Amino acid sequence: MTTKPANDKIHAKGFEVGIYTTDFENEFISLTDIAKYRNEDDPRFIIQNWMRNRSTVEFLGAWETLHNPNFNRVQFEAVKNEAGSNRFVMTPTKWIEKVNAKGIVTKMGRYGSGTFAHSDVAMSFATWISPEFQLYLMKDYRRLKEDENSRLSLNWNLNRAIAKLNYRIHTDAIKENLIPPELTKEQIAYTYASEADLLNVALFGKTAKQWRDDNKGKKGNIRDYASMHQLLILANLESYNAILTLQYKNPSDRLPLLREMVVRQLKALSTISPDLPRLLENSH
């Protein structure tokens, strides 16, 4: 995890519980903070007691099997065979090292320290601590997610509006430089479509018609189904294309420059979104 984490807090029965994400898809919730509901002085002891249970080990193993392609199943079987015995001791660090786990992490530093776990795992731990406490925790976690989704929706609409505004700038540049007065209305419409498709091909890898042919059951157009990141890059592309158009560069010269900009910006954004490597592949 190399990106700066985004941090927040959820609240349950007077306790603050840390939550963070580095990829804006998977949240990790502080087990240390949850354990303080049971023992504020030594939350590590509570976590270790939970991890000693065979049922906990089986649950953690099932989660890793579903979500972690690098999960060490051979070592897991050895751990599971020992789990529940009087001599069995398990800690977060030991679990991570033995089975190459990713559902539980230990953190140190300015953005919070202690043991954190994926929200699926954290909620299971909270239920073990106290079913009532878990319900309060889940209620505030849902509130946080609803707030986040509202912000994401607002950002999506804002980026869509920016893209539409830049399209106006973009089409004005085309009108001044690419469309001689003697062109017919049909030719003018074709030129606009070609310029829009130039950007579509640079960003999405296909024209508007190709997208419609591939998505006959969907309403709207290719840009209506764009992600926030794609819309942001599209806004930048349209401004850049307007500049290139004013420099009298023809479409065959502009397309490689536009594609280069897409790849560069996708690489810059790929550190915060797991979907972007796939988009990068489609941009080549």
BAMAR-175669 format. One record per residue (C-alpha): residue number from 1; residue in three letters; chain; y, z, x. Coordinates in pm, 1 decimal. Each point is the difference from the previous one (the first is absolute). Layout:
<site seq="NUM" type="ALA" mol="A" y="Y" z="Z" x="X"/>
...
// end
This chain:
<site seq="1" type="MET" mol="A" y="0.0" z="0.0" x="0.0"/>
<site seq="2" type="THR" mol="A" y="304.9" z="-123.3" x="179.1"/>
<site seq="3" type="THR" mol="A" y="265.7" z="-27.0" x="-264.3"/>
<site seq="4" type="LYS" mol="A" y="243.4" z="271.6" x="-94.8"/>
<site seq="5" type="PRO" mol="A" y="-147.7" z="184.3" x="-297.5"/>
<site seq="6" type="ALA" mol="A" y="174.5" z="38.8" x="-333.3"/>
<site seq="7" type="ASN" mol="A" y="-11.8" z="362.5" x="-112.1"/>
<site seq="8" type="ASP" mol="A" y="32.1" z="179.9" x="-330.0"/>
<site seq="9" type="LYS" mol="A" y="-100.4" z="322.0" x="-172.6"/>
<site seq="10" type="ILE" mol="A" y="-200.5" z="75.4" x="-310.5"/>
<site seq="11" type="HIS" mol="A" y="20.5" z="335.9" x="-172.4"/>
<site seq="12" type="ALA" mol="A" y="-258.4" z="216.5" x="-173.8"/>
<site seq="13" type="LYS" mol="A" y="42.0" z="356.0" x="-123.7"/>
<site seq="14" type="GLY" mol="A" y="280.4" z="77.2" x="243.2"/>
<site seq="15" type="PHE" mol="A" y="-167.9" z="-158.1" x="303.4"/>
<site seq="16" type="GLU" mol="A" y="133.5" z="-301.9" x="188.3"/>
<site seq="17" type="VAL" mol="A" y="-263.6" z="-244.7" x="118.6"/>
<site seq="18" type="GLY" mol="A" y="86.4" z="-264.9" x="257.0"/>
<site seq="19" type="ILE" mol="A" y="-89.6" z="-364.9" x="-54.5"/>
<site seq="20" type="TYR" mol="A" y="55.6" z="-297.1" x="226.9"/>
<site seq="21" type="THR" mol="A" y="-89.3" z="-364.9" x="41.0"/>
<site seq="22" type="THR" mol="A" y="28.7" z="-248.6" x="284.2"/>
<site seq="23" type="ASP" mol="A" y="-112.2" z="-313.7" x="-186.1"/>
<site seq="24" type="PHE" mol="A" y="160.0" z="68.3" x="-341.4"/>
<site seq="25" type="GLU" mol="A" y="-338.5" z="-46.3" x="-162.5"/>
<site seq="26" type="ASN" mol="A" y="-202.8" z="309.7" x="88.9"/>
<site seq="27" type="GLU" mol="A" y="145.2" z="349.4" x="-30.6"/>
<site seq="28" type="PHE" mol="A" y="-123.4" z="290.6" x="207.7"/>
<site seq="29" type="ILE" mol="A" y="48.0" z="347.0" x="-148.6"/>
<site seq="30" type="SER" mol="A" y="12.9" z="319.6" x="203.2"/>
<site seq="31" type="LEU" mol="A" y="-323.0" z="198.1" x="-28.2"/>
<site seq="32" type="THR" mol="A" y="171.6" z="271.5" x="201.7"/>
<site seq="33" type="ASP" mol="A" y="264.8" z="43.2" x="-270.7"/>
<site seq="34" type="ILE" mol="A" y="-260.3" z="-6.9" x="-277.7"/>
<site seq="35" type="ALA" mol="A" y="-208.7" z="264.1" x="179.9"/>
<site seq="36" type="LYS" mol="A" y="303.1" z="231.5" x="10.2"/>
<site seq="37" type="TYR" mol="A" y="-46.6" z="49.2" x="-373.8"/>
<site seq="38" type="ARG" mol="A" y="-314.6" z="195.4" x="91.6"/>
<site seq="39" type="ASN" mol="A" y="103.5" z="144.3" x="337.5"/>
<site seq="40" type="GLU" mol="A" y="355.0" z="-43.8" x="131.0"/>
<site seq="41" type="ASP" mol="A" y="-76.4" z="178.5" x="327.7"/>
<site seq="42" type="ASP" mol="A" y="-302.6" z="-203.3" x="109.1"/>
<site seq="43" type="PRO" mol="A" y="-32.3" z="-328.8" x="-192.1"/>
<site seq="44" type="ARG" mol="A" y="-222.1" z="-147.3" x="274.4"/>
<site seq="45" type="PHE" mol="A" y="-273.1" z="249.6" x="-88.6"/>
<site seq="46" type="ILE" mol="A" y="5.1" z="-121.2" x="-362.9"/>
<site seq="47" type="ILE" mol="A" y="-31.7" z="-365.2" x="105.8"/>
<site seq="48" type="GLN" mol="A" y="-291.0" z="78.3" x="232.4"/>
<site seq="49" type="ASN" mol="A" y="-179.9" z="194.7" x="-274.2"/>
<site seq="50" type="TRP" mol="A" y="33.5" z="-299.6" x="-232.0"/>
<site seq="51" type="MET" mol="A" y="-133.5" z="-236.9" x="265.9"/>
<site seq="52" type="ARG" mol="A" y="-306.0" z="219.5" x="60.1"/>
<site seq="53" type="ASN" mol="A" y="-134.2" z="-78.7" x="-347.9"/>
<site seq="54" type="ARG" mol="A" y="-267.8" z="-265.2" x="-21.8"/>
<site seq="55" type="SER" mol="A" y="155.3" z="-140.2" x="-318.5"/>
<site seq="56" type="THR" mol="A" y="332.7" z="-42.3" x="184.9"/>
<site seq="57" type="VAL" mol="A" y="-167.5" z="-182.5" x="288.6"/>
<site seq="58" type="GLU" mol="A" y="-180.3" z="-229.8" x="-244.8"/>
<site seq="59" type="PHE" mol="A" y="325.9" z="-73.1" x="-183.4"/>
<site seq="60" type="LEU" mol="A" y="188.1" z="-72.0" x="323.5"/>
<site seq="61" type="GLY" mol="A" y="-283.4" z="-224.3" x="114.9"/>
<site seq="62" type="ALA" mol="A" y="4.9" z="-193.4" x="-327.7"/>
<site seq="63" type="TRP" mol="A" y="377.5" z="-48.7" x="27.3"/>
<site seq="64" type="GLU" mol="A" y="-24.0" z="-125.3" x="358.7"/>
<site seq="65" type="THR" mol="A" y="-283.9" z="-234.6" x="-91.7"/>
<site seq="66" type="LEU" mol="A" y="218.2" z="-159.5" x="-268.0"/>
<site seq="67" type="HIS" mol="A" y="323.0" z="-21.9" x="197.9"/>
<site seq="68" type="ASN" mol="A" y="-77.4" z="3.7" x="370.5"/>
<site seq="69" type="PRO" mol="A" y="-187.6" z="-294.6" x="156.8"/>
<site seq="70" type="ASN" mol="A" y="-12.5" z="186.2" x="333.4"/>
<site seq="71" type="PHE" mol="A" y="-163.2" z="312.1" x="-145.4"/>
<site seq="72" type="ASN" mol="A" y="-279.0" z="127.7" x="225.9"/>
<site seq="73" type="ARG" mol="A" y="-285.1" z="38.3" x="-246.2"/>
<site seq="74" type="VAL" mol="A" y="-254.7" z="102.1" x="262.0"/>
<site seq="75" type="GLN" mol="A" y="205.6" z="300.7" x="104.5"/>
<site seq="76" type="PHE" mol="A" y="76.7" z="72.9" x="-364.1"/>
<site seq="77" type="GLU" mol="A" y="-369.9" z="33.4" x="-80.5"/>
<site seq="78" type="ALA" mol="A" y="-33.5" z="252.1" x="282.3"/>
<site seq="79" type="VAL" mol="A" y="297.5" z="198.2" x="-131.9"/>
<site seq="80" type="LYS" mol="A" y="-130.4" z="-10.5" x="-356.8"/>
<site seq="81" type="ASN" mol="A" y="-339.8" z="134.1" x="105.3"/>
<site seq="82" type="GLU" mol="A" y="166.1" z="306.8" x="151.2"/>
<site seq="83" type="ALA" mol="A" y="254.5" z="54.7" x="-278.4"/>
<site seq="84" type="GLY" mol="A" y="-40.5" z="313.4" x="-206.7"/>
<site seq="85" type="SER" mol="A" y="-202.7" z="193.2" x="256.7"/>
<site seq="86" type="ASN" mol="A" y="123.1" z="334.9" x="129.1"/>
<site seq="87" type="ARG" mol="A" y="64.7" z="-138.1" x="347.5"/>
<site seq="88" type="PHE" mol="A" y="190.3" z="-308.5" x="-121.9"/>
<site seq="89" type="VAL" mol="A" y="368.2" z="-8.9" x="93.7"/>
<site seq="90" type="MET" mol="A" y="229.4" z="-292.2" x="-74.3"/>
<site seq="91" type="THR" mol="A" y="369.4" z="-52.0" x="72.6"/>
<site seq="92" type="PRO" mol="A" y="226.1" z="-298.0" x="-77.7"/>
<site seq="93" type="THR" mol="A" y="21.2" z="-97.5" x="368.4"/>
<site seq="94" type="LYS" mol="A" y="-377.1" z="23.3" x="45.4"/>
<site seq="95" type="TRP" mol="A" y="-58.7" z="-208.6" x="-314.1"/>
<site seq="96" type="ILE" mol="A" y="241.4" z="-270.5" x="115.1"/>
<site seq="97" type="GLU" mol="A" y="-151.0" z="-20.2" x="347.8"/>
<site seq="98" type="LYS" mol="A" y="-365.7" z="6.2" x="-107.4"/>
<site seq="99" type="VAL" mol="A" y="5.8" z="-260.4" x="-277.0"/>
<site seq="100" type="ASN" mol="A" y="319.8" z="-191.8" x="80.9"/>
<site seq="101" type="ALA" mol="A" y="150.0" z="110.2" x="-332.1"/>
<site seq="102" type="LYS" mol="A" y="328.6" z="-130.7" x="-134.1"/>
<site seq="103" type="GLY" mol="A" y="20.7" z="189.1" x="-330.7"/>
<site seq="104" type="ILE" mol="A" y="107.1" z="316.7" x="180.0"/>
<site seq="105" type="VAL" mol="A" y="259.5" z="8.4" x="278.1"/>
<site seq="106" type="THR" mol="A" y="164.0" z="269.2" x="211.0"/>
<site seq="107" type="LYS" mol="A" y="368.6" z="-30.1" x="76.7"/>
<site seq="108" type="MET" mol="A" y="247.9" z="156.9" x="233.9"/>
<site seq="109" type="GLY" mol="A" y="370.6" z="-72.3" x="27.2"/>
<site seq="110" type="ARG" mol="A" y="330.0" z="-24.8" x="-176.4"/>
<site seq="111" type="TYR" mol="A" y="-137.7" z="-157.6" x="-318.2"/>
<site seq="112" type="GLY" mol="A" y="-227.6" z="292.4" x="-76.3"/>
<site seq="113" type="SER" mol="A" y="-303.4" z="152.9" x="163.9"/>
<site seq="114" type="GLY" mol="A" y="-338.6" z="120.5" x="-113.6"/>
<site seq="115" type="THR" mol="A" y="-294.9" z="-162.8" x="-173.1"/>
<site seq="116" type="PHE" mol="A" y="64.5" z="-283.2" x="-243.8"/>
<site seq="117" type="ALA" mol="A" y="-241.5" z="-196.2" x="-215.7"/>
<site seq="118" type="HIS" mol="A" y="6.9" z="-312.0" x="-212.5"/>
<site seq="119" type="SER" mol="A" y="109.8" z="84.5" x="-353.6"/>
<site seq="120" type="ASP" mol="A" y="-357.6" z="-46.5" x="-130.7"/>
<site seq="121" type="VAL" mol="A" y="-130.9" z="257.4" x="245.0"/>
<site seq="122" type="ALA" mol="A" y="296.4" z="233.8" x="-38.8"/>
<site seq="123" type="MET" mol="A" y="-43.7" z="20.7" x="-376.7"/>
<site seq="124" type="SER" mol="A" y="-367.5" z="85.3" x="44.7"/>
<site seq="125" type="PHE" mol="A" y="99.0" z="277.9" x="239.9"/>
<site seq="126" type="ALA" mol="A" y="263.3" z="127.2" x="-243.6"/>
<site seq="127" type="THR" mol="A" y="-262.3" z="15.9" x="-276.6"/>
<site seq="128" type="TRP" mol="A" y="-221.9" z="209.6" x="226.6"/>
<site seq="129" type="ILE" mol="A" y="295.3" z="231.1" x="69.9"/>
<site seq="130" type="SER" mol="A" y="91.1" z="36.6" x="-368.5"/>
<site seq="131" type="PRO" mol="A" y="-49.0" z="-243.8" x="-290.3"/>
<site seq="132" type="GLU" mol="A" y="322.4" z="129.1" x="-155.4"/>
<site seq="133" type="PHE" mol="A" y="193.6" z="-52.5" x="323.5"/>
<site seq="134" type="GLN" mol="A" y="-142.7" z="-352.7" x="28.5"/>
<site seq="135" type="LEU" mol="A" y="128.5" z="-84.8" x="-349.6"/>
<site seq="136" type="TYR" mol="A" y="352.3" z="109.4" x="91.7"/>
<site seq="137" type="LEU" mol="A" y="-25.1" z="-189.3" x="327.6"/>
<site seq="138" type="MET" mol="A" y="-122.4" z="-316.3" x="-171.3"/>
<site seq="139" type="LYS" mol="A" y="276.7" z="22.1" x="-260.5"/>
<site seq="140" type="ASP" mol="A" y="274.2" z="-0.1" x="263.0"/>
<site seq="141" type="TYR" mol="A" y="-179.1" z="-263.3" x="207.9"/>
<site seq="142" type="ARG" mol="A" y="1.0" z="-231.0" x="-303.0"/>
<site seq="143" type="ARG" mol="A" y="369.0" z="73.3" x="-52.0"/>
<site seq="144" type="LEU" mol="A" y="63.6" z="-102.1" x="360.7"/>
<site seq="145" type="LYS" mol="A" y="-198.2" z="-323.1" x="-42.6"/>
<site seq="146" type="GLU" mol="A" y="184.7" z="-86.4" x="-320.7"/>
<site seq="147" type="ASP" mol="A" y="333.7" z="49.6" x="176.6"/>
<site seq="148" type="GLU" mol="A" y="-122.2" z="-215.5" x="287.1"/>
<site seq="149" type="ASN" mol="A" y="-116.7" z="-277.6" x="-233.5"/>
<site seq="150" type="SER" mol="A" y="338.3" z="3.2" x="-174.2"/>
<site seq="151" type="ARG" mol="A" y="174.2" z="-41.9" x="335.3"/>
<site seq="152" type="LEU" mol="A" y="-238.2" z="-279.2" x="97.1"/>
<site seq="153" type="SER" mol="A" y="65.8" z="-179.7" x="-327.9"/>
<site seq="154" type="LEU" mol="A" y="374.4" z="31.5" x="53.5"/>
<site seq="155" type="ASN" mol="A" y="-31.6" z="-130.7" x="355.3"/>
<site seq="156" type="TRP" mol="A" y="-210.7" z="-294.4" x="-117.6"/>
<site seq="157" type="ASN" mol="A" y="259.1" z="-98.6" x="-260.6"/>
<site seq="158" type="LEU" mol="A" y="281.2" z="42.5" x="252.1"/>
<site seq="159" type="ASN" mol="A" y="-174.2" z="-222.7" x="253.4"/>
<site seq="160" type="ARG" mol="A" y="-66.3" z="-257.9" x="-273.5"/>
<site seq="161" type="ALA" mol="A" y="370.9" z="1.3" x="-88.8"/>
<site seq="162" type="ILE" mol="A" y="95.0" z="-40.1" x="367.6"/>
<site seq="163" type="ALA" mol="A" y="-239.3" z="-292.0" x="31.5"/>
<site seq="164" type="LYS" mol="A" y="152.5" z="-168.6" x="-307.1"/>
<site seq="165" type="LEU" mol="A" y="352.8" z="50.3" x="136.3"/>
<site seq="166" type="ASN" mol="A" y="-96.7" z="-148.7" x="335.1"/>
<site seq="167" type="TYR" mol="A" y="-156.9" z="-293.8" x="-182.7"/>
<site seq="168" type="ARG" mol="A" y="345.3" z="-74.7" x="-145.0"/>
<site seq="169" type="ILE" mol="A" y="143.4" z="-3.9" x="354.0"/>
<site seq="170" type="HIS" mol="A" y="-290.9" z="-212.0" x="114.1"/>
<site seq="171" type="THR" mol="A" y="38.8" z="-261.3" x="-277.7"/>
<site seq="172" type="ASP" mol="A" y="376.2" z="-23.7" x="58.1"/>
<site seq="173" type="ALA" mol="A" y="-69.7" z="-92.3" x="362.8"/>
<site seq="174" type="ILE" mol="A" y="-246.6" z="-268.5" x="-113.8"/>
<site seq="175" type="LYS" mol="A" y="252.5" z="-141.1" x="-245.2"/>
<site seq="176" type="GLU" mol="A" y="266.3" z="-33.7" x="271.1"/>
<site seq="177" type="ASN" mol="A" y="-221.4" z="-145.2" x="274.1"/>
<site seq="178" type="LEU" mol="A" y="-314.0" z="-165.7" x="-135.9"/>
<site seq="179" type="ILE" mol="A" y="93.0" z="-154.0" x="-331.7"/>
<site seq="180" type="PRO" mol="A" y="223.3" z="-308.1" x="18.6"/>
<site seq="181" type="PRO" mol="A" y="194.3" z="-84.1" x="-318.9"/>
<site seq="182" type="GLU" mol="A" y="-204.3" z="-313.5" x="-64.2"/>
<site seq="183" type="LEU" mol="A" y="-326.8" z="192.8" x="-58.9"/>
<site seq="184" type="THR" mol="A" y="-130.4" z="5.3" x="-355.4"/>
<site seq="185" type="LYS" mol="A" y="-53.4" z="323.1" x="-193.7"/>
<site seq="186" type="GLU" mol="A" y="-373.9" z="-36.8" x="51.5"/>
<site seq="187" type="GLN" mol="A" y="47.3" z="-39.1" x="374.2"/>
<site seq="188" type="ILE" mol="A" y="228.6" z="303.2" x="9.1"/>
<site seq="189" type="ALA" mol="A" y="-260.0" z="209.0" x="-181.9"/>
<site seq="190" type="TYR" mol="A" y="-266.2" z="-120.9" x="242.6"/>
<site seq="191" type="THR" mol="A" y="211.2" z="99.9" x="297.6"/>
<site seq="192" type="TYR" mol="A" y="49.7" z="350.8" x="-137.6"/>
<site seq="193" type="ALA" mol="A" y="-371.0" z="35.0" x="-64.5"/>
<site seq="194" type="SER" mol="A" y="-81.5" z="-122.1" x="348.7"/>
<site seq="195" type="GLU" mol="A" y="234.0" z="256.1" x="156.6"/>
<site seq="196" type="ALA" mol="A" y="-146.4" z="280.5" x="-208.1"/>
<site seq="197" type="ASP" mol="A" y="-348.8" z="-114.4" x="95.1"/>
<site seq="198" type="LEU" mol="A" y="98.8" z="-12.4" x="364.8"/>
<site seq="199" type="LEU" mol="A" y="54.8" z="375.7" x="-22.0"/>
<site seq="200" type="ASN" mol="A" y="-311.5" z="47.4" x="-214.6"/>
<site seq="201" type="VAL" mol="A" y="-215.4" z="-174.1" x="260.4"/>
<site seq="202" type="ALA" mol="A" y="160.7" z="195.2" x="284.0"/>
<site seq="203" type="LEU" mol="A" y="-59.4" z="335.6" x="-171.1"/>
<site seq="204" type="PHE" mol="A" y="-290.6" z="-42.4" x="-243.0"/>
<site seq="205" type="GLY" mol="A" y="-182.4" z="-293.7" x="158.3"/>
<site seq="206" type="LYS" mol="A" y="14.8" z="-212.0" x="-315.1"/>
<site seq="207" type="THR" mol="A" y="242.4" z="-180.5" x="-230.1"/>
<site seq="208" type="ALA" mol="A" y="94.1" z="120.1" x="-348.1"/>
<site seq="209" type="LYS" mol="A" y="-223.9" z="-267.4" x="-155.7"/>
<site seq="210" type="GLN" mol="A" y="-294.7" z="97.8" x="217.0"/>
<site seq="211" type="TRP" mol="A" y="45.0" z="361.8" x="-108.4"/>
<site seq="212" type="ARG" mol="A" y="17.2" z="-100.4" x="-369.6"/>
<site seq="213" type="ASP" mol="A" y="-317.3" z="-207.7" x="38.7"/>
<site seq="214" type="ASP" mol="A" y="-175.1" z="299.6" x="156.3"/>
<site seq="215" type="ASN" mol="A" y="133.1" z="248.0" x="-259.0"/>
<site seq="216" type="LYS" mol="A" y="-4.0" z="-181.8" x="-332.6"/>
<site seq="217" type="GLY" mol="A" y="-41.4" z="318.5" x="-200.1"/>
<site seq="218" type="LYS" mol="A" y="309.4" z="168.5" x="143.0"/>
<site seq="219" type="LYS" mol="A" y="353.5" z="-17.7" x="-136.3"/>
<site seq="220" type="GLY" mol="A" y="306.1" z="-48.7" x="219.0"/>
<site seq="221" type="ASN" mol="A" y="-0.2" z="-142.8" x="350.0"/>
<site seq="222" type="ILE" mol="A" y="-121.9" z="81.2" x="348.6"/>
<site seq="223" type="ARG" mol="A" y="305.8" z="213.3" x="78.0"/>
<site seq="224" type="ASP" mol="A" y="-46.1" z="219.0" x="-307.3"/>
<site seq="225" type="TYR" mol="A" y="-327.5" z="122.7" x="152.3"/>
<site seq="226" type="ALA" mol="A" y="140.2" z="59.0" x="347.8"/>
<site seq="227" type="SER" mol="A" y="-19.7" z="342.5" x="162.6"/>
<site seq="228" type="MET" mol="A" y="312.1" z="192.9" x="95.7"/>
<site seq="229" type="HIS" mol="A" y="-49.5" z="-96.6" x="363.6"/>
<site seq="230" type="GLN" mol="A" y="-33.5" z="-367.3" x="-90.1"/>
<site seq="231" type="LEU" mol="A" y="314.7" z="12.3" x="-211.6"/>
<site seq="232" type="LEU" mol="A" y="191.6" z="164.6" x="280.4"/>
<site seq="233" type="ILE" mol="A" y="-111.6" z="-267.8" x="245.2"/>
<site seq="234" type="LEU" mol="A" y="73.1" z="-270.3" x="-258.0"/>
<site seq="235" type="ALA" mol="A" y="358.9" z="124.5" x="-30.2"/>
<site seq="236" type="ASN" mol="A" y="37.9" z="-24.8" x="376.5"/>
<site seq="237" type="LEU" mol="A" y="-168.2" z="-340.6" x="5.5"/>
<site seq="238" type="GLU" mol="A" y="238.7" z="-144.1" x="-257.5"/>
<site seq="239" type="SER" mol="A" y="303.9" z="115.4" x="194.5"/>
<site seq="240" type="TYR" mol="A" y="-146.0" z="-136.9" x="324.5"/>
<site seq="241" type="ASN" mol="A" y="-90.0" z="-329.8" x="-166.5"/>
<site seq="242" type="ALA" mol="A" y="355.7" z="-34.7" x="-129.5"/>
<site seq="243" type="ILE" mol="A" y="127.1" z="36.0" x="357.4"/>
<site seq="244" type="LEU" mol="A" y="-251.1" z="-256.8" x="127.8"/>
<site seq="245" type="THR" mol="A" y="98.7" z="-236.2" x="-280.9"/>
<site seq="246" type="LEU" mol="A" y="367.7" z="26.0" x="95.8"/>
<site seq="247" type="GLN" mol="A" y="-107.2" z="-99.9" x="351.1"/>
<site seq="248" type="TYR" mol="A" y="-143.9" z="-323.7" x="-146.1"/>
<site seq="249" type="LYS" mol="A" y="-356.4" z="80.5" x="101.3"/>
<site seq="250" type="ASN" mol="A" y="-254.8" z="-194.9" x="-202.1"/>
<site seq="251" type="PRO" mol="A" y="-292.5" z="169.4" x="-179.4"/>
<site seq="252" type="SER" mol="A" y="-254.9" z="-94.8" x="266.0"/>
<site seq="253" type="ASP" mol="A" y="215.0" z="176.1" x="261.1"/>
<site seq="254" type="ARG" mol="A" y="72.8" z="301.4" x="-219.9"/>
<site seq="255" type="LEU" mol="A" y="-354.6" z="79.3" x="-110.1"/>
<site seq="256" type="PRO" mol="A" y="-126.5" z="113.2" x="344.0"/>
<site seq="257" type="LEU" mol="A" y="311.7" z="215.9" x="44.3"/>
<site seq="258" type="LEU" mol="A" y="-45.3" z="154.1" x="-343.6"/>
<site seq="259" type="ARG" mol="A" y="-370.5" z="67.0" x="62.1"/>
<site seq="260" type="GLU" mol="A" y="85.8" z="160.1" x="332.7"/>
<site seq="261" type="MET" mol="A" y="242.7" z="232.4" x="-177.3"/>
<site seq="262" type="VAL" mol="A" y="-264.3" z="90.8" x="-261.3"/>
<site seq="263" type="VAL" mol="A" y="-257.1" z="89.7" x="265.1"/>
<site seq="264" type="ARG" mol="A" y="252.7" z="202.9" x="198.8"/>
<site seq="265" type="GLN" mol="A" y="109.7" z="200.4" x="-303.0"/>
<site seq="266" type="LEU" mol="A" y="-354.6" z="50.2" x="-129.5"/>
<site seq="267" type="LYS" mol="A" y="-97.0" z="139.2" x="339.7"/>
<site seq="268" type="ALA" mol="A" y="294.6" z="238.2" x="-13.5"/>
<site seq="269" type="LEU" mol="A" y="-101.2" z="118.4" x="-347.2"/>
<site seq="270" type="SER" mol="A" y="-374.2" z="12.7" x="69.4"/>
<site seq="271" type="THR" mol="A" y="28.6" z="351.2" x="144.9"/>
<site seq="272" type="ILE" mol="A" y="66.8" z="143.8" x="-346.3"/>
<site seq="273" type="SER" mol="A" y="-221.5" z="-210.7" x="-224.6"/>
<site seq="274" type="PRO" mol="A" y="-375.8" z="-64.0" x="26.4"/>
<site seq="275" type="ASP" mol="A" y="31.3" z="-321.2" x="-205.1"/>
<site seq="276" type="LEU" mol="A" y="221.0" z="-176.4" x="250.4"/>
<site seq="277" type="PRO" mol="A" y="-264.9" z="-107.3" x="254.6"/>
<site seq="278" type="ARG" mol="A" y="-149.8" z="-214.8" x="-276.8"/>
<site seq="279" type="LEU" mol="A" y="342.1" z="-150.4" x="-72.5"/>
<site seq="280" type="LEU" mol="A" y="44.9" z="-67.2" x="370.8"/>
<site seq="281" type="GLU" mol="A" y="-322.5" z="-199.3" x="5.2"/>
<site seq="282" type="ASN" mol="A" y="119.2" z="-207.5" x="-295.8"/>
<site seq="283" type="SER" mol="A" y="331.3" z="-76.6" x="173.0"/>
<site seq="284" type="HIS" mol="A" y="-161.9" z="-192.1" x="287.5"/>
// end
